């Protein structure tokens, strides 16, 4: 899995995305106590492709 920049925010984003994807992609699966955000723009950077 590839994501940039490598930091705790990116780590959390990847974990939240996996959880969201595995649980039906419902808005309520992305709340994470107010820290989650559904985005519509691809967060990939260069050759680092974000898994959808």
PQR file of N, CA, C, O and H, with PARSE charges and radii, in Angstrom:
ATOM      1  N   UNK A   1       0.855  -1.175   0.000 -0.4000 1.5000
ATOM      2  CA  UNK A   1       0.000   0.000   0.000 -0.0000 2.0000
ATOM      3  C   UNK A   1       0.894   1.228   0.000  0.5500 1.7000
ATOM      4  O   UNK A   1       1.917   1.261   0.685 -0.5500 1.4000
ATOM      5  N   UNK A   2       0.513   2.219  -0.756 -0.4000 1.5000
ATOM      6  CA  UNK A   2       1.336   3.402  -0.932 -0.0000 2.0000
ATOM      7  C   UNK A   2       0.522   4.647  -0.581  0.5500 1.7000
ATOM      8  O   UNK A   2      -0.617   4.803  -1.021 -0.5500 1.4000
ATOM      9  H   UNK A   2      -0.318   2.192  -1.312  0.4000 1.0000
ATOM     10  N   UNK A   3       1.111   5.509   0.200 -0.4000 1.5000
ATOM     11  CA  UNK A   3       0.459   6.771   0.508 -0.0000 2.0000
ATOM     12  C   UNK A   3       1.508   7.798   0.914  0.5500 1.7000
ATOM     13  O   UNK A   3       2.532   7.455   1.505 -0.5500 1.4000
ATOM     14  H   UNK A   3       2.036   5.382   0.558  0.4000 1.0000
ATOM     15  N   UNK A   4       1.243   9.052   0.594 -0.4000 1.5000
ATOM     16  CA  UNK A   4       2.151  10.148   0.924 -0.0000 2.0000
ATOM     17  C   UNK A   4       1.360  11.293   1.526  0.5500 1.7000
ATOM     18  O   UNK A   4       0.180  11.443   1.207 -0.5500 1.4000
ATOM     19  H   UNK A   4       0.411   9.331   0.114  0.4000 1.0000
ATOM     20  N   UNK A   5       1.950  12.092   2.369 -0.4000 1.5000
ATOM     21  CA  UNK A   5       3.253  11.896   2.993 -0.0000 2.0000
ATOM     22  C   UNK A   5       3.159  10.840   4.088  0.5500 1.7000
ATOM     23  O   UNK A   5       2.088  10.642   4.662 -0.5500 1.4000
ATOM     24  H   UNK A   5       2.908  11.969   2.628  0.4000 1.0000
ATOM     25  N   UNK A   6       4.257  10.164   4.383 -0.4000 1.5000
ATOM     26  CA  UNK A   6       4.236   9.134   5.421 -0.0000 2.0000
ATOM     27  C   UNK A   6       4.215   9.768   6.823  0.5500 1.7000
ATOM     28  O   UNK A   6       5.254  10.171   7.346 -0.5500 1.4000
ATOM     29  H   UNK A   6       5.127  10.324   3.917  0.4000 1.0000
ATOM     30  N   UNK A   7       3.033   9.848   7.414 -0.4000 1.5000
ATOM     31  CA  UNK A   7       2.888  10.398   8.767 -0.0000 2.0000
ATOM     32  C   UNK A   7       1.645   9.792   9.420  0.5500 1.7000
ATOM     33  O   UNK A   7       0.945   8.994   8.798 -0.5500 1.4000
ATOM     34  H   UNK A   7       2.189   9.520   6.990  0.4000 1.0000
ATOM     35  N   UNK A   8       1.375  10.159  10.643 -0.4000 1.5000
ATOM     36  CA  UNK A   8       0.246   9.570  11.379 -0.0000 2.0000
ATOM     37  C   UNK A   8      -1.100   9.911  10.741  0.5500 1.7000
ATOM     38  O   UNK A   8      -2.026   9.102  10.801 -0.5500 1.4000
ATOM     39  H   UNK A   8       1.944  10.807  11.149  0.4000 1.0000
ATOM     40  N   UNK A   9      -1.223  11.074  10.141 -0.4000 1.5000
ATOM     41  CA  UNK A   9      -2.481  11.449   9.481 -0.0000 2.0000
ATOM     42  C   UNK A   9      -2.721  10.549   8.274  0.5500 1.7000
ATOM     43  O   UNK A   9      -3.841  10.081   8.064 -0.5500 1.4000
ATOM     44  H   UNK A   9      -0.470  11.730  10.093  0.4000 1.0000
ATOM     45  N   UNK A  10      -1.684  10.303   7.482 -0.4000 1.5000
ATOM     46  CA  UNK A  10      -1.817   9.406   6.335 -0.0000 2.0000
ATOM     47  C   UNK A  10      -2.112   7.982   6.795  0.5500 1.7000
ATOM     48  O   UNK A  10      -2.925   7.287   6.186 -0.5500 1.4000
ATOM     49  H   UNK A  10      -0.775  10.683   7.653  0.4000 1.0000
ATOM     50  N   UNK A  11      -1.450   7.546   7.873 -0.4000 1.5000
ATOM     51  CA  UNK A  11      -1.720   6.214   8.425 -0.0000 2.0000
ATOM     52  C   UNK A  11      -3.192   6.086   8.806  0.5500 1.7000
ATOM     53  O   UNK A  11      -3.845   5.101   8.463 -0.5500 1.4000
ATOM     54  H   UNK A  11      -0.790   8.111   8.367  0.4000 1.0000
ATOM     55  N   UNK A  12      -3.710   7.091   9.521 -0.4000 1.5000
ATOM     56  CA  UNK A  12      -5.106   7.072   9.942 -0.0000 2.0000
ATOM     57  C   UNK A  12      -6.038   7.081   8.738  0.5500 1.7000
ATOM     58  O   UNK A  12      -7.054   6.386   8.737 -0.5500 1.4000
ATOM     59  H   UNK A  12      -3.179   7.892   9.800  0.4000 1.0000
ATOM     60  N   UNK A  13      -5.707   7.854   7.724 -0.4000 1.5000
ATOM     61  CA  UNK A  13      -6.529   7.930   6.523 -0.0000 2.0000
ATOM     62  C   UNK A  13      -6.654   6.565   5.852  0.5500 1.7000
ATOM     63  O   UNK A  13      -7.742   6.176   5.427 -0.5500 1.4000
ATOM     64  H   UNK A  13      -4.882   8.418   7.725  0.4000 1.0000
ATOM     65  N   UNK A  14      -5.550   5.845   5.760 -0.4000 1.5000
ATOM     66  CA  UNK A  14      -5.562   4.525   5.133 -0.0000 2.0000
ATOM     67  C   UNK A  14      -6.441   3.572   5.935  0.5500 1.7000
ATOM     68  O   UNK A  14      -7.267   2.860   5.364 -0.5500 1.4000
ATOM     69  H   UNK A  14      -4.666   6.161   6.106  0.4000 1.0000
ATOM     70  N   UNK A  15      -6.269   3.553   7.247 -0.4000 1.5000
ATOM     71  CA  UNK A  15      -7.065   2.654   8.100 -0.0000 2.0000
ATOM     72  C   UNK A  15      -8.543   3.008   8.019  0.5500 1.7000
ATOM     73  O   UNK A  15      -9.384   2.116   7.903 -0.5500 1.4000
ATOM     74  H   UNK A  15      -5.598   4.131   7.711  0.4000 1.0000
ATOM     75  N   UNK A  16      -8.873   4.300   8.080 -0.4000 1.5000
ATOM     76  CA  UNK A  16     -10.271   4.730   7.985 -0.0000 2.0000
ATOM     77  C   UNK A  16     -10.866   4.333   6.640  0.5500 1.7000
ATOM     78  O   UNK A  16     -12.013   3.888   6.576 -0.5500 1.4000
ATOM     79  H   UNK A  16      -8.190   5.024   8.174  0.4000 1.0000
ATOM     80  N   UNK A  17     -10.093   4.490   5.561 -0.4000 1.5000
ATOM     81  CA  UNK A  17     -10.582   4.140   4.228 -0.0000 2.0000
ATOM     82  C   UNK A  17     -10.854   2.645   4.121  0.5500 1.7000
ATOM     83  O   UNK A  17     -11.864   2.238   3.547 -0.5500 1.4000
ATOM     84  H   UNK A  17      -9.162   4.851   5.613  0.4000 1.0000
ATOM     85  N   UNK A  18      -9.970   1.835   4.663 -0.4000 1.5000
ATOM     86  CA  UNK A  18     -10.178   0.385   4.630 -0.0000 2.0000
ATOM     87  C   UNK A  18     -11.447   0.024   5.395  0.5500 1.7000
ATOM     88  O   UNK A  18     -12.271  -0.748   4.904 -0.5500 1.4000
ATOM     89  H   UNK A  18      -9.150   2.166   5.129  0.4000 1.0000
ATOM     90  N   UNK A  19     -11.606   0.576   6.590 -0.4000 1.5000
ATOM     91  CA  UNK A  19     -12.801   0.301   7.395 -0.0000 2.0000
ATOM     92  C   UNK A  19     -14.065   0.730   6.647  0.5500 1.7000
ATOM     93  O   UNK A  19     -15.032  -0.027   6.561 -0.5500 1.4000
ATOM     94  H   UNK A  19     -10.936   1.203   6.989  0.4000 1.0000
ATOM     95  N   UNK A  20     -14.048   1.948   6.108 -0.4000 1.5000
ATOM     96  CA  UNK A  20     -15.185   2.496   5.360 -0.0000 2.0000
ATOM     97  C   UNK A  20     -15.531   1.594   4.178  0.5500 1.7000
ATOM     98  O   UNK A  20     -16.701   1.286   3.951 -0.5500 1.4000
ATOM     99  H   UNK A  20     -13.263   2.564   6.177  0.4000 1.0000
ATOM    100  N   UNK A  21     -14.511   1.170   3.425 -0.4000 1.5000
ATOM    101  CA  UNK A  21     -14.725   0.332   2.248 -0.0000 2.0000
ATOM    102  C   UNK A  21     -15.278  -1.047   2.612  0.5500 1.7000
ATOM    103  O   UNK A  21     -16.125  -1.584   1.898 -0.5500 1.4000
ATOM    104  H   UNK A  21     -13.561   1.421   3.609  0.4000 1.0000
ATOM    105  N   UNK A  22     -14.807  -1.613   3.706 -0.4000 1.5000
ATOM    106  CA  UNK A  22     -15.240  -2.952   4.115 -0.0000 2.0000
ATOM    107  C   UNK A  22     -16.595  -2.971   4.806  0.5500 1.7000
ATOM    108  O   UNK A  22     -17.165  -4.041   5.023 -0.5500 1.4000
ATOM    109  H   UNK A  22     -14.118  -1.177   4.286  0.4000 1.0000
ATOM    110  N   UNK A  23     -17.119  -1.792   5.154 -0.4000 1.5000
ATOM    111  CA  UNK A  23     -18.375  -1.726   5.899 -0.0000 2.0000
ATOM    112  C   UNK A  23     -19.490  -1.020   5.151  0.5500 1.7000
ATOM    113  O   UNK A  23     -20.344  -0.380   5.763 -0.5500 1.4000
ATOM    114  H   UNK A  23     -16.656  -0.923   4.978  0.4000 1.0000
ATOM    115  N   UNK A  24     -19.488  -1.135   3.824 -0.4000 1.5000
ATOM    116  CA  UNK A  24     -20.616  -0.673   3.029 -0.0000 2.0000
ATOM    117  C   UNK A  24     -20.535   0.733   2.478  0.5500 1.7000
ATOM    118  O   UNK A  24     -21.460   1.171   1.794 -0.5500 1.4000
ATOM    119  H   UNK A  24     -18.794  -1.655   3.327  0.4000 1.0000
ATOM    120  N   UNK A  25     -19.457   1.458   2.753 -0.4000 1.5000
ATOM    121  CA  UNK A  25     -19.284   2.830   2.253 -0.0000 2.0000
ATOM    122  C   UNK A  25     -20.477   3.713   2.585  0.5500 1.7000
ATOM    123  O   UNK A  25     -20.931   4.491   1.747 -0.5500 1.4000
ATOM    124  H   UNK A  25     -18.705   1.102   3.309  0.4000 1.0000
ATOM    125  N   UNK A  26     -20.983   3.594   3.806 -0.4000 1.5000
ATOM    126  CA  UNK A  26     -22.071   4.445   4.280 -0.0000 2.0000
ATOM    127  C   UNK A  26     -21.481   5.638   5.029  0.5500 1.7000
ATOM    128  O   UNK A  26     -20.472   5.489   5.719 -0.5500 1.4000
ATOM    129  H   UNK A  26     -20.614   2.962   4.487  0.4000 1.0000
ATOM    130  N   UNK A  27     -22.089   6.819   4.906 -0.4000 1.5000
ATOM    131  CA  UNK A  27     -21.557   7.990   5.614 -0.0000 2.0000
ATOM    132  C   UNK A  27     -21.375   7.754   7.111  0.5500 1.7000
ATOM    133  O   UNK A  27     -20.425   8.263   7.705 -0.5500 1.4000
ATOM    134  H   UNK A  27     -22.909   6.940   4.345  0.4000 1.0000
ATOM    135  N   UNK A  28     -22.277   6.987   7.727 -0.4000 1.5000
ATOM    136  CA  UNK A  28     -22.149   6.737   9.162 -0.0000 2.0000
ATOM    137  C   UNK A  28     -20.961   5.836   9.487  0.5500 1.7000
ATOM    138  O   UNK A  28     -20.564   5.747  10.649 -0.5500 1.4000
ATOM    139  H   UNK A  28     -23.049   6.573   7.244  0.4000 1.0000
ATOM    140  N   UNK A  29     -20.380   5.163   8.482 -0.4000 1.5000
ATOM    141  CA  UNK A  29     -19.172   4.361   8.687 -0.0000 2.0000
ATOM    142  C   UNK A  29     -17.917   5.220   8.601  0.5500 1.7000
ATOM    143  O   UNK A  29     -16.805   4.707   8.729 -0.5500 1.4000
ATOM    144  H   UNK A  29     -20.702   5.236   7.538  0.4000 1.0000
ATOM    145  N   UNK A  30     -18.082   6.507   8.389 -0.4000 1.5000
ATOM    146  CA  UNK A  30     -16.927   7.383   8.210 -0.0000 2.0000
ATOM    147  C   UNK A  30     -16.875   8.489   9.254  0.5500 1.7000
ATOM    148  O   UNK A  30     -16.089   9.425   9.111 -0.5500 1.4000
ATOM    149  H   UNK A  30     -18.985   6.924   8.285  0.4000 1.0000
ATOM    150  N   UNK A  31     -17.676   8.406  10.279 -0.4000 1.5000
ATOM    151  CA  UNK A  31     -17.700   9.460  11.288 -0.0000 2.0000
ATOM    152  C   UNK A  31     -16.432   9.478  12.137  0.5500 1.7000
ATOM    153  O   UNK A  31     -15.793  10.521  12.278 -0.5500 1.4000
ATOM    154  H   UNK A  31     -18.314   7.645  10.395  0.4000 1.0000
ATOM    155  N   UNK A  32     -16.072   8.349  12.693 -0.4000 1.5000
ATOM    156  CA  UNK A  32     -14.892   8.236  13.555 -0.0000 2.0000
ATOM    157  C   UNK A  32     -14.855   9.359  14.585  0.5500 1.7000
ATOM    158  O   UNK A  32     -13.847  10.040  14.771 -0.5500 1.4000
ATOM    159  H   UNK A  32     -16.591   7.501  12.579  0.4000 1.0000
ATOM    160  N   UNK A  33     -15.999   9.519  15.245 -0.4000 1.5000
ATOM    161  CA  UNK A  33     -16.133  10.531  16.307 -0.0000 2.0000
ATOM    162  C   UNK A  33     -15.791  11.935  15.803  0.5500 1.7000
ATOM    163  O   UNK A  33     -15.168  12.727  16.510 -0.5500 1.4000
ATOM    164  H   UNK A  33     -16.818   8.966  15.094  0.4000 1.0000
ATOM    165  N   UNK A  34     -16.206  12.227  14.581 -0.4000 1.5000
ATOM    166  CA  UNK A  34     -16.013  13.554  14.006 -0.0000 2.0000
ATOM    167  C   UNK A  34     -14.668  13.778  13.332  0.5500 1.7000
ATOM    168  O   UNK A  34     -14.387  14.888  12.882 -0.5500 1.4000
ATOM    169  H   UNK A  34     -16.712  11.584  14.007  0.4000 1.0000
ATOM    170  N   UNK A  35     -13.833  12.751  13.253 -0.4000 1.5000
ATOM    171  CA  UNK A  35     -12.517  12.931  12.646 -0.0000 2.0000
ATOM    172  C   UNK A  35     -12.448  12.441  11.204  0.5500 1.7000
ATOM    173  O   UNK A  35     -11.457  12.691  10.518 -0.5500 1.4000
ATOM    174  H   UNK A  35     -14.062  11.849  13.618  0.4000 1.0000
ATOM    175  N   UNK A  36     -13.484  11.749  10.734 -0.4000 1.5000
ATOM    176  CA  UNK A  36     -13.495  11.224   9.372 -0.0000 2.0000
ATOM    177  C   UNK A  36     -14.083  12.224   8.394  0.5500 1.7000
ATOM    178  O   UNK A  36     -14.851  13.109   8.773 -0.5500 1.4000
ATOM    179  H   UNK A  36     -14.290  11.546  11.291  0.4000 1.0000
ATOM    180  N   UNK A  37     -13.710  12.071   7.133 -0.4000 1.5000
ATOM    181  CA  UNK A  37     -14.180  12.959   6.085 -0.0000 2.0000
ATOM    182  C   UNK A  37     -14.265  12.171   4.785  0.5500 1.7000
ATOM    183  O   UNK A  37     -13.309  11.499   4.398 -0.5500 1.4000
ATOM    184  H   UNK A  37     -13.086  11.353   6.826  0.4000 1.0000
ATOM    185  N   UNK A  38     -15.406  12.254   4.113 -0.4000 1.5000
ATOM    186  CA  UNK A  38     -15.554  11.614   2.807 -0.0000 2.0000
ATOM    187  C   UNK A  38     -15.078  12.609   1.753  0.5500 1.7000
ATOM    188  O   UNK A  38     -15.565  13.738   1.692 -0.5500 1.4000
ATOM    189  H   UNK A  38     -16.182  12.800   4.428  0.4000 1.0000
ATOM    190  N   UNK A  39     -14.123  12.184   0.926 -0.4000 1.5000
ATOM    191  CA  UNK A  39     -13.601  13.058  -0.127 -0.0000 2.0000
ATOM    192  C   UNK A  39     -13.985  12.503  -1.490  0.5500 1.7000
ATOM    193  O   UNK A  39     -14.192  11.299  -1.646 -0.5500 1.4000
ATOM    194  H   UNK A  39     -13.728  11.267   0.976  0.4000 1.0000
ATOM    195  N   UNK A  40     -14.076  13.377  -2.461 -0.4000 1.5000
ATOM    196  CA  UNK A  40     -14.427  12.957  -3.815 -0.0000 2.0000
ATOM    197  C   UNK A  40     -13.248  13.107  -4.766  0.5500 1.7000
ATOM    198  O   UNK A  40     -13.326  12.668  -5.914 -0.5500 1.4000
ATOM    199  H   UNK A  40     -13.908  14.354  -2.335  0.4000 1.0000
ATOM    200  N   UNK A  41     -12.163  13.715  -4.314 -0.4000 1.5000
ATOM    201  CA  UNK A  41     -10.979  13.897  -5.147 -0.0000 2.0000
ATOM    202  C   UNK A  41      -9.947  12.817  -4.805  0.5500 1.7000
ATOM    203  O   UNK A  41      -9.700  12.545  -3.631 -0.5500 1.4000
ATOM    204  H   UNK A  41     -12.100  14.071  -3.382  0.4000 1.0000
ATOM    205  N   UNK A  42      -9.352  12.208  -5.820 -0.4000 1.5000
ATOM    206  CA  UNK A  42      -8.357  11.166  -5.637 -0.0000 2.0000
ATOM    207  C   UNK A  42      -7.146  11.721  -4.886  0.5500 1.7000
ATOM    208  O   UNK A  42      -6.525  12.674  -5.356 -0.5500 1.4000
ATOM    209  H   UNK A  42      -9.553  12.429  -6.775  0.4000 1.0000
ATOM    210  N   UNK A  43      -6.793  11.144  -3.723 -0.4000 1.5000
ATOM    211  CA  UNK A  43      -5.653  11.647  -2.947 -0.0000 2.0000
ATOM    212  C   UNK A  43      -4.297  11.105  -3.404  0.5500 1.7000
ATOM    213  O   UNK A  43      -3.282  11.356  -2.754 -0.5500 1.4000
ATOM    214  H   UNK A  43      -7.298  10.370  -3.341  0.4000 1.0000
ATOM    215  N   UNK A  44      -4.269  10.369  -4.509 -0.4000 1.5000
ATOM    216  CA  UNK A  44      -3.005   9.803  -5.001 -0.0000 2.0000
ATOM    217  C   UNK A  44      -2.012  10.915  -5.332  0.5500 1.7000
ATOM    218  O   UNK A  44      -2.395  12.007  -5.752 -0.5500 1.4000
ATOM    219  H   UNK A  44      -5.093  10.165  -5.037  0.4000 1.0000
ATOM    220  N   UNK A  45      -0.709  10.608  -5.133 -0.4000 1.5000
ATOM    221  CA  UNK A  45       0.352  11.572  -5.401 -0.0000 2.0000
ATOM    222  C   UNK A  45       1.403  10.904  -6.267  0.5500 1.7000
ATOM    223  O   UNK A  45       2.042   9.944  -5.837 -0.5500 1.4000
ATOM    224  H   UNK A  45      -0.398   9.721  -4.792  0.4000 1.0000
ATOM    225  N   UNK A  46       1.591  11.399  -7.484 -0.4000 1.5000
ATOM    226  CA  UNK A  46       2.593  10.836  -8.391 -0.0000 2.0000
ATOM    227  C   UNK A  46       2.378   9.351  -8.645  0.5500 1.7000
ATOM    228  O   UNK A  46       1.284   8.933  -9.024 -0.5500 1.4000
ATOM    229  H   UNK A  46       1.072  12.179  -7.834  0.4000 1.0000
ATOM    230  N   UNK A  47       3.425   8.553  -8.436 -0.4000 1.5000
ATOM    231  CA  UNK A  47       3.329   7.109  -8.640 -0.0000 2.0000
ATOM    232  C   UNK A  47       2.725   6.393  -7.438  0.5500 1.7000
ATOM    233  O   UNK A  47       2.533   5.177  -7.473 -0.5500 1.4000
ATOM    234  H   UNK A  47       4.313   8.892  -8.128  0.4000 1.0000
ATOM    235  N   UNK A  48       2.426   7.131  -6.386 -0.4000 1.5000
ATOM    236  CA  UNK A  48       1.829   6.563  -5.194 -0.0000 2.0000
ATOM    237  C   UNK A  48       0.303   6.599  -5.363  0.5500 1.7000
ATOM    238  O   UNK A  48      -0.326   7.637  -5.156 -0.5500 1.4000
ATOM    239  H   UNK A  48       2.582   8.118  -6.358  0.4000 1.0000
ATOM    240  N   UNK A  49      -0.271   5.474  -5.735 -0.4000 1.5000
ATOM    241  CA  UNK A  49      -1.698   5.378  -6.034 -0.0000 2.0000
ATOM    242  C   UNK A  49      -2.449   4.923  -4.793  0.5500 1.7000
ATOM    243  O   UNK A  49      -2.159   3.864  -4.237 -0.5500 1.4000
ATOM    244  H   UNK A  49       0.240   4.631  -5.903  0.4000 1.0000
ATOM    245  N   UNK A  50      -3.413   5.725  -4.364 -0.4000 1.5000
ATOM    246  CA  UNK A  50      -4.226   5.423  -3.196 -0.0000 2.0000
ATOM    247  C   UNK A  50      -5.238   4.344  -3.563  0.5500 1.7000
ATOM    248  O   UNK A  50      -5.969   4.489  -4.543 -0.5500 1.4000
ATOM    249  H   UNK A  50      -3.648   6.585  -4.816  0.4000 1.0000
ATOM    250  N   UNK A  51      -5.286   3.281  -2.798 -0.4000 1.5000
ATOM    251  CA  UNK A  51      -6.220   2.182  -3.062 -0.0000 2.0000
ATOM    252  C   UNK A  51      -7.641   2.587  -2.712  0.5500 1.7000
ATOM    253  O   UNK A  51      -7.882   3.121  -1.629 -0.5500 1.4000
ATOM    254  H   UNK A  51      -4.692   3.164  -2.002  0.4000 1.0000
ATOM    255  N   UNK A  52      -8.580   2.340  -3.608 -0.4000 1.5000
ATOM    256  CA  UNK A  52      -9.982   2.691  -3.391 -0.0000 2.0000
ATOM    257  C   UNK A  52     -10.743   1.462  -2.954  0.5500 1.7000
ATOM    258  O   UNK A  52     -11.949   1.535  -2.716 -0.5500 1.4000
ATOM    259  H   UNK A  52      -8.383   1.905  -4.487  0.4000 1.0000
TER
END
